């Protein structure tokens, strides 16, 4: 602990790590000291620990690599935060059977009138079966709870409950550049296709119920925590997606969810 009045005490010290410095002359170091958001020392454990004071937090990295926080230059941070708690993720799921099992379980615990939403993050080639789900399989997994499954930017699968919820019928026109697949009687099957306009996919998703304000705040916090887990500490929000940008930003700014320790948005024009 520093007793030298000329040594600046740090708020935080990370030690026993492999810290990527970004300095070509010294690409790594074992420790770093930080005060008021700025590095005041980078070097060996011994040298950096000289900046330890009474109130200094010390983190033992246990030999792990420490990198600067990443910036995502194009993401939908606000929209993702508002919806995170409502989404079922198929990222990395190894089989379609597992994905459908997850869908069935989620449908059982989703309260009305909420939907089950799988909004991207998957493709058929990750599954052992090497194919997409069929509408029949989705309807079998969730006969009563509305389900919306987005595949990339090209199509969305809606079960029968979701078709009823959005009010699509044989008389519903498809916007230009889109397709509502229909059966022989002209009724929507549940498959929406971008040809090549994806507007119908996001317009349909936007018809789903929203979370209450406090739940939006909680959802945003959890989304940011997940981004932090992946090393993202700042982002540029690309806007769009049928959101009211100024209004929806409130739930992100509420109670300091955008401050240190979470995500610092670098807002782009909408």
C-alpha positions as CSV (number, residue, x, y, z in Angstrom):
1,X,0.0,0.0,0.0
2,X,1.4,3.4,-1.0
3,X,2.6,5.7,1.8
4,X,4.5,8.0,-0.5
5,X,2.7,11.3,-0.8
6,X,4.0,11.7,-4.4
7,X,2.5,8.5,-5.6
8,X,-1.0,8.8,-7.0
9,X,-3.4,6.3,-5.5
10,X,-5.6,4.5,-8.0
11,X,-9.4,3.7,-7.8
12,X,-8.8,0.4,-9.5
13,X,-5.8,-1.9,-10.1
14,X,-5.9,-5.0,-12.4
15,X,-2.9,-7.3,-11.7
16,X,-1.6,-10.7,-12.6
17,X,-3.0,-10.5,-16.1
18,X,-2.0,-10.2,-19.7
19,X,-3.1,-6.7,-20.5
20,X,-3.2,-5.7,-24.2
21,X,-1.7,-2.2,-24.1
22,X,-2.0,-1.2,-27.8
23,X,1.6,0.0,-27.6
24,X,3.8,-1.5,-30.2
25,X,6.9,-1.0,-28.1
26,X,5.3,-2.8,-25.1
27,X,2.3,-4.8,-26.4
28,X,1.5,-6.4,-23.0
29,X,1.8,-5.8,-19.3
30,X,0.8,-7.7,-16.2
31,X,-0.9,-4.8,-14.3
32,X,-2.6,-1.5,-14.8
33,X,-3.8,1.2,-12.4
34,X,-6.8,3.4,-13.2
35,X,-8.0,6.6,-11.5
36,X,-11.1,8.6,-12.5
37,X,-11.4,6.6,-15.7
38,X,-7.8,7.1,-16.9
39,X,-4.7,4.9,-16.8
40,X,-2.1,6.3,-14.4
41,X,0.3,3.3,-14.5
42,X,0.8,0.3,-16.7
43,X,3.6,-2.2,-16.0
44,X,4.6,-5.0,-13.6
45,X,2.6,-6.0,-10.6
46,X,5.2,-4.6,-8.3
47,X,5.3,-1.2,-9.9
48,X,1.6,-0.8,-10.4
49,X,0.8,-2.0,-6.8
50,X,2.7,1.0,-5.5
51,X,-0.5,3.0,-6.5
52,X,-2.7,1.0,-4.2
53,X,-4.4,3.1,-1.5
54,X,-6.8,2.5,1.3
55,X,-9.9,2.6,-1.0
56,X,-8.3,1.0,-4.1
57,X,-10.2,-2.0,-5.6
58,X,-7.7,-4.7,-6.7
59,X,-8.7,-7.3,-9.3
60,X,-6.6,-10.4,-9.7
61,X,-6.9,-11.3,-13.4
62,X,-5.5,-14.8,-12.7
63,X,-3.4,-14.8,-15.9
64,X,-6.3,-14.0,-18.2
65,X,-6.1,-11.6,-21.1
66,X,-7.5,-8.1,-20.6
67,X,-8.4,-6.1,-23.7
68,X,-9.9,-2.6,-24.2
69,X,-13.7,-2.4,-24.4
70,X,-15.0,-3.0,-27.9
71,X,-17.2,-0.5,-29.8
72,X,-20.0,-1.8,-32.0
73,X,-20.3,0.8,-34.7
74,X,-23.7,-0.4,-35.9
75,X,-26.3,-2.0,-33.7
76,X,-29.8,-1.4,-32.4
77,X,-29.0,-0.8,-28.8
78,X,-32.2,0.9,-27.7
79,X,-34.5,-1.4,-29.6
80,X,-32.5,-4.5,-28.5
81,X,-32.7,-3.3,-24.9
82,X,-36.5,-2.7,-25.0
83,X,-37.1,-6.2,-26.3
84,X,-34.4,-8.4,-24.8
85,X,-36.5,-9.9,-22.1
86,X,-39.2,-10.9,-24.6
87,X,-36.8,-12.8,-26.9
88,X,-36.0,-16.5,-27.0
89,X,-32.5,-17.0,-28.3
90,X,-31.5,-19.8,-30.6
91,X,-27.8,-18.7,-30.9
92,X,-25.6,-21.8,-30.8
93,X,-28.4,-24.3,-30.3
94,X,-27.1,-27.5,-31.9
95,X,-30.3,-29.1,-33.2
96,X,-33.7,-28.1,-34.5
97,X,-35.2,-30.6,-32.0
98,X,-33.6,-28.6,-29.2
99,X,-34.8,-25.3,-30.6
100,X,-38.4,-26.5,-30.9
101,X,-38.2,-27.9,-27.4
102,X,-37.1,-24.5,-26.2
103,X,-39.9,-22.9,-28.1
104,X,-42.5,-25.3,-26.5
105,X,-41.2,-24.6,-23.0
106,X,-41.1,-20.8,-23.5
107,X,-44.7,-20.9,-24.9
108,X,-45.9,-22.7,-21.8
109,X,-44.5,-20.0,-19.5
110,X,-45.3,-16.9,-21.6
111,X,-48.3,-15.1,-20.1
112,X,-51.0,-13.7,-22.4
113,X,-51.0,-11.5,-24.4
114,X,-47.3,-11.7,-24.8
115,X,-45.6,-13.5,-27.8
116,X,-42.7,-15.8,-28.1
117,X,-40.1,-14.0,-30.3
118,X,-37.1,-15.6,-31.9
119,X,-35.5,-12.5,-33.6
120,X,-32.6,-13.7,-35.7
121,X,-29.2,-14.9,-34.4
122,X,-29.6,-18.4,-35.9
123,X,-29.6,-20.2,-39.2
124,X,-30.5,-23.7,-40.4
125,X,-26.8,-24.7,-40.9
126,X,-26.1,-24.7,-37.2
127,X,-28.7,-27.4,-36.7
128,X,-27.8,-31.1,-36.9
129,X,-30.9,-31.5,-39.2
130,X,-29.6,-28.8,-41.5
131,X,-33.0,-27.3,-42.1
132,X,-35.4,-24.7,-40.9
133,X,-38.5,-25.4,-38.8
134,X,-41.8,-26.0,-40.6
135,X,-44.9,-24.1,-39.8
136,X,-46.5,-27.3,-38.7
137,X,-43.7,-27.9,-36.2
138,X,-44.0,-24.4,-34.9
139,X,-47.8,-24.7,-34.5
140,X,-47.4,-28.0,-32.8
141,X,-44.9,-26.6,-30.3
142,X,-47.0,-23.5,-29.6
143,X,-50.7,-24.0,-30.5
144,X,-52.1,-21.2,-28.4
145,X,-49.3,-18.6,-27.7
146,X,-48.4,-16.3,-30.6
147,X,-45.0,-17.1,-32.0
148,X,-42.8,-15.0,-34.4
149,X,-39.6,-16.5,-35.7
150,X,-37.3,-14.3,-37.8
151,X,-34.8,-15.9,-40.2
152,X,-32.1,-13.4,-41.2
153,X,-33.7,-10.6,-43.1
154,X,-35.5,-12.8,-45.6
155,X,-38.5,-14.4,-43.9
156,X,-40.5,-14.8,-40.7
157,X,-42.6,-17.7,-39.5
158,X,-45.9,-17.0,-37.6
159,X,-48.0,-19.7,-36.0
160,X,-51.7,-19.6,-36.2
161,X,-52.1,-17.7,-32.9
162,X,-49.8,-15.0,-34.2
163,X,-51.7,-14.7,-37.5
164,X,-54.9,-14.1,-35.5
165,X,-53.1,-11.7,-33.1
166,X,-51.9,-9.4,-36.0
167,X,-55.2,-9.8,-37.8
168,X,-53.9,-11.0,-41.2
169,X,-56.6,-12.5,-43.4
170,X,-57.1,-13.4,-47.0
171,X,-58.0,-9.7,-47.6
172,X,-54.7,-8.4,-46.1
173,X,-52.5,-7.0,-49.0
174,X,-48.8,-7.6,-49.0
175,X,-46.8,-4.4,-49.2
176,X,-44.7,-3.8,-52.4
177,X,-41.6,-6.1,-52.5
178,X,-43.0,-8.5,-49.9
179,X,-45.1,-11.7,-49.9
180,X,-47.7,-13.1,-47.5
181,X,-47.7,-16.8,-48.5
182,X,-51.3,-18.1,-48.8
183,X,-52.9,-21.5,-49.0
184,X,-55.3,-22.6,-51.7
185,X,-58.1,-20.7,-50.2
186,X,-56.1,-17.5,-50.1
187,X,-55.6,-17.5,-46.3
188,X,-52.2,-16.6,-44.9
189,X,-50.1,-19.7,-44.0
190,X,-47.9,-17.9,-41.5
191,X,-44.9,-17.4,-43.8
192,X,-43.8,-13.8,-44.6
193,X,-41.2,-13.3,-47.2
194,X,-39.0,-10.3,-48.2
195,X,-38.9,-10.0,-52.0
196,X,-36.6,-8.3,-51.3
197,X,-38.2,-5.7,-49.0
198,X,-38.1,-6.7,-45.3
199,X,-40.6,-4.1,-44.2
200,X,-43.3,-6.6,-43.6
201,X,-41.1,-8.6,-41.2
202,X,-40.5,-5.7,-38.9
203,X,-43.9,-4.1,-39.3
204,X,-45.4,-7.4,-38.2
205,X,-43.0,-7.8,-35.3
206,X,-43.8,-4.2,-34.2
207,X,-47.5,-5.3,-33.7
208,X,-46.5,-7.4,-30.7
209,X,-47.2,-6.3,-27.1
210,X,-44.7,-4.0,-25.5
211,X,-43.3,-4.4,-22.0
212,X,-44.3,-2.1,-19.2
213,X,-41.9,0.8,-18.6
214,X,-40.3,-0.7,-15.5
215,X,-39.8,-4.0,-17.4
216,X,-38.3,-2.1,-20.3
217,X,-35.7,-0.6,-17.9
218,X,-34.9,-4.1,-16.5
219,X,-34.7,-5.5,-20.0
220,X,-32.3,-2.8,-21.1
221,X,-30.1,-3.4,-18.0
222,X,-29.9,-7.2,-18.8
223,X,-29.2,-6.6,-22.5
224,X,-26.3,-4.2,-21.6
225,X,-25.0,-6.7,-19.1
226,X,-24.9,-9.4,-21.8
227,X,-23.1,-7.0,-24.2
228,X,-20.6,-6.3,-21.4
229,X,-20.0,-10.0,-21.0
230,X,-19.0,-10.1,-24.6
231,X,-16.6,-7.2,-24.2
232,X,-18.8,-4.4,-25.7
233,X,-18.6,-1.2,-23.7
234,X,-19.8,1.4,-26.3
235,X,-22.0,1.4,-29.4
236,X,-23.5,3.5,-32.1
237,X,-27.2,3.1,-32.3
238,X,-28.4,2.9,-35.9
239,X,-32.0,3.8,-35.0
240,X,-34.9,2.7,-37.2
241,X,-37.1,-0.3,-36.6
242,X,-40.5,1.4,-35.9
243,X,-39.3,2.9,-32.7
244,X,-39.9,6.4,-31.3
245,X,-36.2,7.3,-30.8
246,X,-36.5,10.1,-28.3
247,X,-39.2,8.4,-26.2
248,X,-37.6,4.9,-26.3
249,X,-34.3,6.3,-25.2
250,X,-35.9,7.1,-21.8
251,X,-35.8,3.6,-20.6
252,X,-32.1,3.3,-21.4
253,X,-31.2,6.6,-19.8
254,X,-33.4,5.9,-16.7
255,X,-31.5,5.3,-13.5
256,X,-28.2,5.6,-15.1
257,X,-28.3,2.4,-17.2
258,X,-26.0,4.1,-19.8
259,X,-23.3,5.1,-17.3
260,X,-20.0,3.6,-16.3
261,X,-20.1,-0.2,-15.9
262,X,-22.6,-0.7,-18.6
263,X,-22.8,0.7,-22.2
264,X,-22.0,4.2,-23.3
265,X,-24.2,4.9,-26.4
266,X,-22.6,7.1,-29.1
267,X,-25.9,8.2,-30.7
268,X,-26.1,8.4,-34.5
269,X,-28.7,10.5,-36.3
270,X,-32.0,8.8,-37.2
